[in-house]
Structures are given as structure tokens and as C-alpha cells.
Amino acid sequence: MDWKYKHFNQERVFPASRDLVFEAARTFMAESLGWEVTDTPDGFTAQGYSFTHHAIANFHIQSAAGGASSESGTRVAVELLVERAGWRGFMLVDVGGYYNIQIRKWLDSVQWSLHQKLTGSHDESTNPLVLAQKKPSAYIFNGCLLFIVVSFALYFLITFISAVVGLLTGNLYLWGRGGTIAIHGIWGRIVAALILIFGAFLVWRIKQQSAKRTAA
């Protein structure tokens, strides 16, 4: 398991030449998302932020010369690496499939950009990013994410306070779905110290990553 990055992968075949697909994907990531783009031998790499986490998107763009007509065109494989440590916390799982949904939106936007180039249209109202932002489901989804983030933040705050109290008094109380766990005496202090050390490690990792990005 990669404790630094959470990995996501998707691919799609577009019915257009590699040059057109490459230009559409690169323009979208650089101009629409504002990510820093660097060309590679088989595509490009884009770096930016997604939901407060630093991310690296590797686009592998190759001609798809399959026997079936559905496989002809250009295949775009996206490998997204999202740093688990962010200023909102440490990501263990992709809550609600957020990042997989984002990759699908990117690929939809590449398709839209190709259509714009081929037809000469400039209708921003059909942009998948614009449409997604206007959907009621988007507001509900974002609201659920915010609720989950706030709930985790409150839980970690309560756990931190309990660990401080447990370290000082030797009476540690941990709240969870199965009820309250009480640990007393030396073991209470040991567990409380481990919780605080782990929390300090996460804070240090987040600050270290932020300092590296600032220096870069």
C-alpha cells in the first residue's frame, strides 16, 4: 500500500487523431484547470490541487488501432496520484468516489473540447464542468462531502482532547461506533501518547509537503 499517494486509473478511446486529442487534453488541464503541465514521451504530466490535496495526473496518449471500429482512434489512459496528506486531513479512502468522478469529468471535457475544435463551436454552456456545477446532485454531493469532512474533523478534535486528558490523568476515553472504550492507568497514558505521536506525525508530514511545494 502506498501511504503517500492514493492511485486512480481510467482510460477512454476518442475517435480523433492523436495530435488533436493531445492538444485538447493538454489545453484543458493547463487552461481550464490551471494545472502545471510538462510534456512526456507518451503524453504529459499535470500537477495541481484537487479537493485540497496535491495531485499528479499522468496522461498516456497512444493511437488505438484495434480491429473493431469502437477501438479506432486515440486511447487516453489517466493515472492520477493524489497525496493522502492534505490540510484537511489524511485520506485513507476516496469518500464517495470523488476522484474517480473527477477523472470522468476530465475525459468528458476532453471529448467536449474535441467537439468544439471539429465543429468550430464556442458554446461554453455545454461544457461538462459547467453542467456538472449546475446539477442539483453536485450541490448534494458537495454538501455530503463537507458534512463528512466536518464530522471527521470534530471526531479527531475530540480524540485529540481525550488523548491529552488521558496522558495527563491516566484515564483515556475513546468514542466510536461500538461505544466508549475506557483505558486507565499506565496503558491509558501509553495509548494516549501513541495517539498524540501519530497526530504530530500527520501534522509534520502535511507541513513538510507544503514547504516542498512552496520551495518548488
N, C-alpha and C positions, 0 to 999 in steps of 0.2 A: 504493500500500500504506500502510495506517495503522500507523505504528510505535508509536503509543501504545496503541491498543486492538486486540484481536482480536475480530472480529464473528461472531456466530452468529444464525441466524434459523430459527424454526419456527412453525407455526400449526396449530390444530385447531378443529373445529366441535363445539360442545356442544349437545345437544338440551334447552336450557333458555333462559329469558328472560335478557336482558342484565343485568338487576339482580341476579338470582341468581348468574350467572357472575361478575360483577364483585365481588360480596361474597365469594364463595368464593375467588377468586384473590387478592383483597386480604388476606383473613384468613389465607390460607395463607402468603403471603410475609411478612406482618407478625408473625404469632404462631408459626407452625411453624418458619420460617427465622430470624425475628428481624431481618429487614432493615428499613431505614428507608424508609417508603412515603410518596410525595407524589402526590396526585391530579392528573390532567391532563384536558384536554377530552375525549379519546377513550379514557381508561383511567387508568393510573397508572404511576409510575416507582418502582422499588425499588433501593436501594443497600445493598451488604453485601460480604462476603468469600466467595470460593469457592476452595478449594484454595490458600490463602494469597495470592490475587490479589484486589484490589479490583475489584468488578464493578457494572455498572449494567444493570438489566433494564427495558426499556420494554415495557409491556403495552398493546397496542392492541386494544380490545374493541368489536366492532361487531355489529349484527344481521346475520345471513346469511339473506337472503330469496331463496334460489335457487329454480329451478323444480323441481329434484329434491328428494325428501324428505330425502336424506342431507345436503343443503346448508342445510336449515332449522334455525334455532336461533341460536346466537351464535358468531361466529368470534373466536378469541383468537390474535393474532399476537404472538409474543415476539421482541424484538430484544435480544440480550444482548451487551454490550460489556465485555470483560474486559481490564484493564490488563496489558500484556505484562510490565512490570517488577514483580517481587514479591520478597519477602525470600529466596525460594528460588532466584531466578534470573530470567532473561529468557526469556519464552515466544515461540518462533518458530512452533511448530506445536502443535496440540491433540493431545497424545500420547494415543493410544488412544481418541480421540473423547470425552474425558471431559466436556466442557462440553455437547456435543450430547446426551449421555446424561442430564446433569443437567436440561436443559430438558424432555426427555421425562418424567422423573420428576416435574417440577413440574406438567406438564399432566395426568399420571396422577393426581396428588394433588388437582388441581382437580376432576377427574371424581369422585374418591372423596369429596371434600368435598360436592359437589353431591348425590351419592347419600345421604350421611348426612343432609343437610338435608331431602331429599324423603321419605326413609323414617323419619326420626326416630331412626335408629340411632346408637350411640356406640361402635362396636366398633373400637378402635384397632389390633387385631391384623390388620385388613385394610388398614391404611394402607400405600400403596405405599412410603413411605420406610422404614417398619418392616420390610416384607417384603424390600426391597432390601438392607437392612443384614444380614439373616439368611441371605441366599443365599450358598452356598459360592463362587459366581462373584464375589461382591462382595469376599470376602477375597482371592481370587486376583488380581482386578483391582487392588485397593489395594496388594497386595504387589508386583505388577509395576510399578505407578506409583512406589512407594517405591524399588524397585531402580533404575529409570530415573533418578529424581532423584538418588540417591546416586551412581550411575555418572557422571552429568553433573557433579556437584559435585566428584568426585575428578578427573575429566578437566580441569576448569577450574582446580583447585588445582595439578595437575601442570603445566599450561600456564603458570600464573602464576609458579610457581617457575622453570620453564625460561626465561621471559621475563626475570626478574630476573637469573638467571645469564648469559643471553645479553647483556643490557645491560651487565653488569659486565665480562664476559670477551670479548665479541665472538663467542662460539660458541653459536649458538642451535639447539636440537634440539626439533622438534615431532613428536609422535606422533599417528598417525592410522591409518585402516583400510588405507591403501596402504603403510604402513611409516613409517619415521622419515625426516624431512626435516631435513637439516643445512644451516645457513646460517652462513657465517663472515665475519669482518671487519666492515667498516662496514655492510654490508647486514644482517648479523645484529643489530647494535645498533639499526638503524633499524626493522626488523620487530619486535624486542623492545619498543622504545619505543612503537610503534603498538599493540601488544597491551596494554601496560600502560595507555596512554591510554584505549583502548576500555573496559577493565575499570574504570578510575576513573570514566569517564562513566556506566557502568551503575550503579555504587555511588552516585554522586551523584544520578542520576535516582530510584533507589529511596528514598534518604533524603529527597529533595525531595518526593516523593509522600506519604511517611509524615508529613512535617512538615505538609503541607497538610491531610491528613485529621485530624491531631491538633488543628490550629488550628480546623478546622471543628467 
